[in-house]
Amino acid sequence: MYDNRQQASAWENLSGTTALSTQSAVMIKQTYLLFSLAVISAMAGGYIGATSETLARFFGNWIGWIVALLLLNLVPRMAIAVRHNHQLGVAALVFDGFISGIALSPLLYFANRLAPSLIFVALFITAFVFVGITLYVMSTKRTFSAPRGLMTGIFFSLIGAILLNSFLHIGVIGILIAVGIGALGVFTLVYATSFVLRSPDVDSPIPGALVLFAGVFNVFVATLNILLRVLGGSRD
């Protein structure tokens, strides 16, 4: 199934077109479905973290930081180790998403107290990138075109930024930040998708879902940090 695939350069992952066999097309769609489960689980964990002072204090000290670091490294390894057992693999993937959300407790709790609307903004931007790339991937049949994926994702990022401004009035700077970070998220997901499709080592949708989740998780964290630094002081 993957014998003809070779590792590609970063440029090829962002500019190339990957032919899809029937099996690889099914695989990437399964990957995105599992990726969605991890994202939903992370949102649940993040909500708990944003509203729990106890968790924020625990993960904000050095002991909690070490615990979070260990879990965020061990759980993905466990998911990969049991990737051929569908039930255990999916459970580990969902747990990884939940733990990732919980681990953000200090940041989310602080943001929730300082400017709760910025959590929504960061989530909205990330969600639009996620939805745009997911819709494109789910519509692919014979080829995955990285440039088309980039254009689709950036288009969704622009629409998302305009909608955000119409509801929250984030201003010109806010729109530029939203579009810029959205574009970064698009590049991250398109690169990760091309990497998964071209990697000869991927024999299960679970490793790919972990790669995609790590990308979108980092985009959300970066987005919220930037918004807090740039817009946090000017919002209630």
Residue pairs with C-beta under 8 A, 6 or more apart in sequence:
1 21
1 23
1 24
1 203
2 24
2 199
2 200
2 201
2 202
2 203
3 200
5 197
5 198
5 199
5 200
6 198
6 200
7 198
7 199
7 200
8 16
8 194
8 195
8 198
10 191
12 194
12 198
13 146
13 190
13 191
13 194
13 195
13 198
14 146
14 150
14 187
14 190
14 191
14 194
15 146
15 147
16 146
16 194
17 143
17 144
17 145
17 146
17 147
18 143
18 144
18 146
18 194
18 197
18 198
19 142
19 143
20 28
20 140
20 141
20 142
20 143
20 144
20 197
24 197
25 140
25 141
25 142
27 202
27 205
27 208
28 137
28 140
28 144
28 193
28 196
28 197
28 205
28 208
29 137
29 138
30 205
31 196
31 205
31 208
31 209
31 212
32 134
32 137
32 138
32 209
32 212
33 205
34 90
34 93
34 205
34 206
34 209
35 134
35 208
35 209
35 212
35 213
35 216
36 134
37 90
37 93
37 94
37 97
37 209
38 93
38 94
38 96
38 97
38 209
38 210
38 213
39 97
39 130
39 213
39 216
40 97
41 94
41 95
41 96
41 97
41 98
41 101
42 97
42 98
42 100
42 101
42 213
42 217
43 101
43 123
44 98
44 101
45 97
45 98
45 99
45 100
45 101
45 102
45 103
45 104
46 101
46 102
46 104
46 108
47 101
48 55
48 101
48 102
48 105
49 55
49 56
49 59
49 101
49 102
49 103
49 104
49 105
49 108
49 109
50 105
50 108
50 109
50 111
50 112
50 119
51 109
51 112
52 105
52 109
53 109
55 102
55 105
55 109
56 105
56 106
56 108
56 109
56 110
57 64
58 64
58 105
59 65
59 67
59 68
59 102
59 103
59 105
59 106
60 105
60 106
68 99
68 102
68 103
71 99
71 103
72 96
72 99
72 100
72 103
75 92
75 95
75 96
75 99
76 92
76 96
76 210
76 214
78 92
79 89
79 92
79 93
79 96
79 206
79 207
79 210
80 206
80 207
80 210
82 88
82 89
82 92
83 89
83 203
83 204
83 206
83 207
84 203
84 204
89 204
89 206
90 206
92 206
93 206
93 209
93 210
93 213
96 210
96 213
97 213
100 213
100 217
104 221
107 221
107 224
107 225
108 119
108 224
110 228
111 118
111 119
111 224
111 228
111 232
112 119
114 228
114 232
114 235
115 228
115 231
115 232
115 235
115 236
117 168
117 235
118 224
118 227
118 228
118 231
118 232
118 235
119 224
120 168
121 164
121 168
121 170
121 174
121 178
121 223
121 227
122 220
122 223
122 224
122 227
123 220
124 160
124 163
124 164
125 157
125 160
125 161
125 164
125 178
125 181
125 182
125 185
125 223
126 185
126 216
126 219
126 220
126 223
127 160
128 156
128 157
128 159
128 160
128 182
129 153
129 156
129 157
129 160
129 182
129 185
129 186
129 189
129 216
129 219
130 185
130 189
130 216
131 156
132 152
132 153
132 155
132 156
132 157
132 186
133 149
133 152
133 153
133 156
133 186
133 189
133 190
133 193
135 152
136 148
136 149
136 152
136 153
137 144
137 149
137 193
144 193
144 194
144 197
146 190
146 191
146 193
146 194
149 186
149 189
149 190
149 193
150 186
150 187
150 190
153 182
153 183
153 185
153 186
153 189
153 190
154 179
154 182
154 183
154 186
156 182
157 178
157 179
157 182
157 183
157 185
157 186
158 179
158 182
160 178
160 182
161 174
161 175
161 178
161 179
161 182
162 175
164 170
164 174
164 175
164 178
165 171
165 174
165 175
168 174
170 177
170 178
170 231
173 230
173 231
174 231
177 226
177 227
177 230
177 231
181 219
181 222
181 223
181 226
184 219
184 222
185 215
185 216
185 219
185 223
188 215
188 216
188 218
188 219
189 212
189 215
189 216
191 215
192 208
192 211
192 212
192 215
193 212
195 211
196 202
196 207
196 208
196 211
196 212
201 207
202 208
